[in-house]
Amino acid sequence: MIRDKFRLLSPSTKIAVSFLVIIFIGSLLLSMPISHLPDSNVSYFQNLFTSVSMVCVTGLLTTPIVTTYSLFGKIICILLMQIGGLGLMTILAAFIVGVGRRMTFRDTIAVNEALNRHKIGDFKDYLTSIIKYTAIIEGSAFVLLALRFVPDFGMKKGLFHALFLAVSGFSNAGFDSFEGDSLQNYVHDPLVNGVMMGLIILGGIGFSVWFDVTENVYSIFKKRVKIGFMKDYKRLQVHTRLALNISLFLLILGTVVFLVLEWNNPESIGTFNVGDKVLAALFQSTTFRTAGFTTIDFLNFNHLTLFFLIITSFIGGSPGGTAGGLKTTTVALVVLLMYNEVKGQRYVNYAYHTIPTETVRRALVVVITFFVCFMLGTGLLLYFEQDQQPFHLMFEIASALTTIGLTIDLTPELSAASQVVIMVLMFIGRIGPITIFLSLGRSHKKQRNHKYAKTNILIG
């Protein structure tokens, strides 16, 4: 049976297959007549592209959501974003555990790998907490956004916009339900900006970071003993501290660089007052790294600003969250490796802990594989789209692979072959290049670690 064969698959293959299944189901649902507006005329290929982008929480589209899909179709889009953000296996596992059924050990390992979690214990509580926290965060955002959108659009439309953006923001998908211009009409609105930034950060920081922080905060309030912020902070796990430190550093760096480069640009923030400039810079720094919403037309940014923001998008969010990219901790480990190599330090250390060599090697492989995918994708688009500007094609590939989903008005203009490349890269960017290659590997065979006589190779 199919079910028995699925259970025998490796964890990486299960993750890849689960995403492929929901993409296919989503494409069929979006192709139903009930999903379309009466005057829309889209092909199955376009619906498939939309489904891939939704499930991979990217944001690239070949056809606008608002003018293509009916209310039913838009609800399907919301479900696809939610499933894509949390992962189908996570949702199914939470349901199975919630109704009192037991999961097999192999399935538990697969879900843990999908969540970038290494602990096997407390699996039920962990899954329950993910669903609970997601509901609380998205529910709170829905209420806050409704306070702004209901007066602007009326009860029905306002509530729907609030729901759509709450799910899209937390999933780091970058989709909106407005008729173009993303969130540009709310560039000066602190409520909308604040809520969306909160959703993007909480979705991209990683589930394990949530729980570690909340557990320690709860412990501090329970004991009611103040030992100082730094001592409380050091009680967090090393992974949590590294993820928080890198995320905060990138957020501040992106904001400062954006302000410096765009301060006097009249096409972006040059005409804003100081407070609005800071708010806009903070939002761009947040969204360009993981999500893809815009409050300013990024086509008007200076080229250096756009180049810098593309670099930060490659880093992305943190492991175990809804964001794409290389991940903050992965990049941090590679940077630490480079630093220690220059210093002549044999081991990679952080916060008085030594990182296992296997973890550092895996991080390096992820970075190399990621950029190989980027170069291959760019090469293919340069071949298929010889009449387009190379920088625009590189931007499109980076947007797909990092799942930020921003485009220089190029996605609908691409050929079918190029759009297939974009779909493949969105898929790789969502579940990770290593997961893809492991799922295609010969994991059923016994691993053989060969070791031969040592030799030296000249490098550098």
N, C-alpha and C positions, 0 to 999 in steps of 0.2 A: 504493500500500500504506500501511497505518497507520504502519509504521515510517518510511517516507520522509516522510509528512506530519508525524510527530512531530519529525523532524530539522529541518524547516523552521520550526518554532515558535520564538518568541523565548525567550531564557533564562528570563525570568520566567514565561512560560506553561508551559514544561517543568517548572519547579519545582512550580507549582500542580497541573498535570495528574498528576505523579508521586505527589503526596500523595493526590489524589482516587482514583487507581487503587488504591493500597494500602488506602485506607479502604474502598472497595467490596469488594475481595477479602477484607479482614478481616471485613467484615460477613457475607459469604457463609460464610466458614469458621466464624464464631461461631454461625451459624444452623444448622449441621449438627447432627443428633441426637447424634453422638459428642461434641460440644463441651459438651453439657448434662448436668447431674445428672438422675437419673430423675424426681425430684419438682419440677424447675424448670419454670416455664411462662412463657416470655418470647416477645415478638413480634419480628418482624424489625426493627421500628423501634427497639426497645430494644437489639438487637444492633448496629444501625447507630450508635446513640448511643455505645455502649461502644467501638466501633471508632474513631469520630471522636476520642473522648477519649483512647484509647490512642495512636493515631498522632500526635495533636497534643500528647501528653504533658501532659495537663491534670490529670486526677484526678477529674473529676465523673462520677457514675454515676447511672443510674436504677434499677439493680438490682445488688445486692452480688455481687462476684466469687466469694466463697467459697461462697455458697449457691446460685449459679446455674450455674457452669461446672465441668465435669469436669477431670481432670488434662490431657487433651488441649486443652480450651478454655483452661485457664490457660497452657499452653505457647504457644498462639496469642497470648494476651495479652502474654506476654514478648517474642515475636518482633515484635509490633506496636509495643511500646514501644521496642525496640531500633532498629527501622527508622525509627520516628518521631523518635527522638532524633538519630540520625546522618543521616537523610535517605535515601530510596530511591535517589536519583541518586548519592549518595556511595558507597553500598554496591555498586551495579551498576558504577560506574566503577572502584572498587577491584578488583572481580572481573575486569572486562575487562582492566584493566592487568595484573593478577596472572597471567592466563593467557597473557600475551604479545601480546594484541591491541592495536591502536592505536585511539585515539579521534579523532573528527573535531574540527576546531578549534571548531565551533559547540557540540558537546557539552562540550568542555573549558571553554568560556566559561560554559556553563550550570551546570556543577558548581562552578566557581569562584564564581559568583554565589550559589549555594546555600550555600557555605561562607563567604561574605563575604570572599573572597580576591581580591586584585587581580593578583598575580603569576601569570604563565603558566608560567614555568620551574619545574623540579623537581616537576612535577605528579605523576609516578609515586611519587617518594619521599614526597611530602606525603600522598598517599592511603594509602600503605602504613603510614606512621607513625600516621595516625589510627586505622586498624584495630588496629595493634599496641599503641598506648597504651591504647585502649579495652579490649582484651583483658587487658592487664596490670592496669589499674586495677580493672576489674570482677572479675577473677580474684582479686586480692589482697583485695578487699572480701568476696568470697564466702567465702574461707578464714577471714577474721577473724570474720565474722558467724556462720559455722558453729560456731566455738568457743563461741559463746553459745547458739545455737538448737538444736544437736544435743542437748546435755544437757537443754534445756527441753522439746523436742518429740519426741525420738527421732531416729534416723538419717535416715529418709526425709523426714519432715516438716521436720526441722531443715535439711537440705540444700536442700530446695525453698524454704523461707522465705528462706534465705540467698541463693539464686540470684535469686529474684524481687525481693528488696529491692536487691540489687546492681545489677541492670539498671534498676529503677525509680528508684533514687537517682541513678545517673549520668545517666539520661535526664531527670532533674528532673521525673518524672511524678507522684510523690506517691501512687501506688497501693501497697497492701500486701496481703499474702495472709493476714492474720489475720482473725479473726471480730469485726470492729469495733474501735473505739477507737484505730486506727492504732498508734503506738508508745508509747501512754500507759503501758503496763506497764513500759517501760524508761526512764522519765523520769530515774531516778537512776543509770542504767548508763553509765559513761563510755566503755566499748568501743562499744556500739551508737550512742550519740550521736556519738562521735568519727568512727567509720567513715561514718555517714550524712552528717555535715557535710562530711567530706572528699569524698565522692562528689558531693554537691550543688555544692560550690564548684568542683571540677575539671570537672564537666560544664558548669557555667554560665559559666566564665571565658573559654571560647573556645579553639578549636584553635590559632589563630595565637599566642596568648599562651603556651600550653604550650611550643610548639616554640621560640619566641624565648627563653624562660627556660631551657629545658633545653640549648639550644645554647650559651648564654652560660655556664651553670654548667659544662658539659663543657669549654668553652674555658678557663675559670679553672683547673679541676683539671688539664687537660692542660699548661698553661704553668707551673702551680705557682708563680705569682707573685701575691702578695697586694698589691693596690693600694688597698684600702679599699672598704668596702661601698658608699658613695655613688658612687664612681667606677665600680664594677662595675655598680651599678644604672643609672647613666646610659648605659651601653652598650646597654641594651635599647632597642627601638624606641619611638617616642613613643606609638604606640597601646597598646603593652604597658604602659607606665608609667601612662598615663591610666586604662586598665582596672583595673590593680592598685590604684592610688591610690583610685579611686572605690569599688571593691569593698570595700577595707579600711575606708575611711571609713564606708560604709553599714553594714558589719558591726559596727563599734564603736559607731556612733551608735544602731543598732537595739538593741544589747545594753544600752547605758546607759539609753536611754529606757524600755525594758521594765522594767529593774530599778527605776527611779525610780517608774514608774507602778504596778507590780504588787508592790512589795516587801512591803507589808502586806496584800495581798489574800488572805484565807484560802482563797478558791475557786481560786486559781492557785498562787502560790509562797510565800504568806505563812507557811506552816507549815514550809517547807524550811530546812535549815541554809544558811549563806552559800555554801559550795561548790556545793551543789545549785541554789541560786538563780542563780548565775552560769552554770552549765552549762545550765540550762533557758532562761535569757535568751539565751544565745549560740545555742542551737539554734533558738529561735523567730525570732531575727533572721536566721538563715541560711535557714530553710525558708520563711518567709513571703514572702521576696523572690523566690524562684524555684521552689520545689518543691511544698509542700503537705502534707508529713508533719506530724504533731502529737504532741508528748509531753505536752501539757496540753490539756484541753478549752477551746478558744478562746472558746466561748460564755460562759465565766465571766470573760473579760478585762473590764477597764474599757472603756467606750465609747471613751475617748480613745486607749487602747492599740490597740484594734482599728482605729480611724481612721488612726492613724499607720502601722500595719503594712500597711494597704491602700495607702497612699501609696507605701511602699517597694516594694510588689508591682508598682506601675505602672512603676517603674524597671527591675526585673527583672535579668537577667544581662548578659553581654557578647556582642557580635556573634560569630557563627561558632561558638557553643556550642549546648547543648541546652536552654537556658532561654528563657523568653518575656519579655514586657514590652517597654518602649520601648528598652531596652538602656542600660547605664551610660554609654557614650561618647556616645550620642545626647543624653541628658539633660545631660551635661557640656558639650557644645558649645552647647546652647541657653542654659545658665546663663552660660557664658563670653560668649556674644553679648550677653546682657542686661547683664552686668558691663561689657563694653567700650562698650556704648551709653551707659551711665550715665557712664562715664569720658570719653566723647567720642573713644574709640579707633576708628579706621576698620576695622582688621583684627582678626580673632580670632586671638590668639596663645596658645601653650601650650609651655612648656619651650623657649623661645627658637626656636620654629618658628611659622610662620604657616599657619593652616589654610585651604585653598582655599575661596573663596566658595561654590563649587558644593556642597562637602561640608556646610558650615554651613546652606545653604539646604535641602538634602535632609533634614538633621536636624530643622530647623524644620517642614518639611512632614510628616515622620513623626510628630512630637509632635501637631501639629494634627489630622492624619488619625486618629491613635489616639484622641484625645478626642472627635472627631466620631463615631467608631464607638461609643465608650462612651455618649455621649448618645443616639444613635439606638437602641442596644440597650436602654438604660434606659427610654426612651420607649415602646418596643414592649412591654416587660414590664409597665410601668405600665398600659398599655392592656389587655393580655391578662389580667393578674392583679390586678384591682382590689380583691380581698379580702385581698391580702398587704401587709405593711408595706413602705413605699417603701425604707427603708434595707436591708432584707433583699434586695430585688430589685436594688438598686444593688450590694450585695456580691456577688450571684450573677453579675451582668454583669462586674464587675471581676475576679472569679475566673476566668471563662471567657476573657476577653480577654487577661488577663495570664498565663493557663495555670497559675495556682497550684493551682486545683482544690479549694479549700475551699468548703464550703457550710453554710449555717445550716439544715441538715436540710430544704432546700427543693427540690432538683433533682427528686426523684421525684414531688413534689406538683405540679409545673408542668404546664400543659396542653401538648398536642402542638405547638401553634403556638409557645409559649414555648421548648420544647425545641429546636425547629428554629432559633430565634434563637440559643440557646446554642451549638448545633453550628456555626453559621456564624461566630460570634465566636471559638470555639475554633480553627477553621481559620484565620481571619484572624490571631489572636494567635500561632499557631505559625509561619506562613510570612511574616508581616509585611504590614501594610496596603498598603505601597508595592508589594510584589510582586504582590498581588492586583490593584491598579488598573493596573499595567503590563501584566499578563497579559490584562486586558480592554481595554487600549488599542489604538490603531491603529498598532502599531509597524511594520507592514509598509510604511506610507506614509513618504515622505520628510519628514524633519523640517524645518519652516520656522520660522526665527527672525525674526519681524517686529519692526521697530523704527520707532516713529513719533516725532512731535514731543513734547518733554517737557512735562509739566504738573504742577501741584502739587495735592495732596489734603490737606485738613486732617485731622489725626488727634489722638487723645488727648482 
